[in-house]
Amino acid sequence: MQIQVNTDDNIEGDDALMAQVETDIRDGLSRFADQITRVEVHLSDENAGKGGSDDQRCMIEVRPMGQQPMAVTHQGPTIHEASAGALEKIINKLQSSFGRQNNTKGGHSIRDLEPL
């Protein structure tokens, strides 16, 4: 799973921030690692440094094998809160998507179980 982190001109994209975001993404998506080819993270400041609440934005795009890319966004007061919120959203989206793939019609039902 390849991870790329991008920032806009208003975010200090130092090595520590990039490493922390990449580690959080890798840890959070580890159970899906064999099903994902690439993850792109875009960090931005919506108000361009003017201040205000929830002006930090994180967009995460995931490219699962054999599927269309999925993307989520989350805004928060800090980059870390925005990225944590976006990570939680993409995890839920992936669980839902991969769960549907594994639970197809015609599978086992409760009626197939043997009585106790």
NORPEQUI-V443793 format. One record per run of one state. SS is the DSSP state (H for helix, E for strand, L for the rest). FROM is the first residue (numbers start at 1). TO is the last residue. If there is no record, write none. Layout:
((SS;FROM;TO) (SS;FROM;TO))
This chain:
((L;1;1) (E;2;7) (L;8;14) (H;15;28) (L;29;29) (H;30;35) (E;36;45) (L;46;55) (E;56;64) (L;65;69) (E;70;76) (L;77;78) (H;79;102) (L;103;109) (H;110;112) (L;113;116))
